[in-house]
Amino acid sequence: MSARKPYVRKMSKTSWFLTHARFKSYMLHEVSSVFVALYMWLLIDGLFRLAKGPEAWEAWLSFIKHPLVVILSLIAFAFFIIHTTSWFKAVPQAMRIQTGEHFVDGKLIVGGHYVALGIFSLFVLILAGVA
């Protein structure tokens, strides 16, 4: 048996993710998913209220017009942007497209996703009568 002690790196159990930018980015992505899930729950609740009738729908509409809900929705929107951009950055590693003997540049794949997002967003705005 050896008398040497192995090196054990000291790491905090609560703030390990603050030691490296990549960890911070990962944790920000994970936190953003909580806000995305909560906002999706709000929208699904709206669908159930719509199915219950006009009174329930009007109550839900008045709820989402409350200033606190509007502020939380804006915060959720910021986290949606963070969540979307972090997923788009991960796409070239998950979806490698090969043309001949070469792979398509990751920037083209990410750019294509942003173009598709823009077209879909414009389509939704046209359907909503905003654009």
Secondary structure by P-SEA (a helix, b strand, c coil): ccccccbbbbbbccccccccaaaaaaaaaaaaaaaaaaaaaaaaaaaaaaaacaaaaaaaaaaaacaaaaaaaaaaaaaaaaaaaaaaaaccccbbbbcccccccaaaaaaaaaaaaaaaaaaaaaaaccc
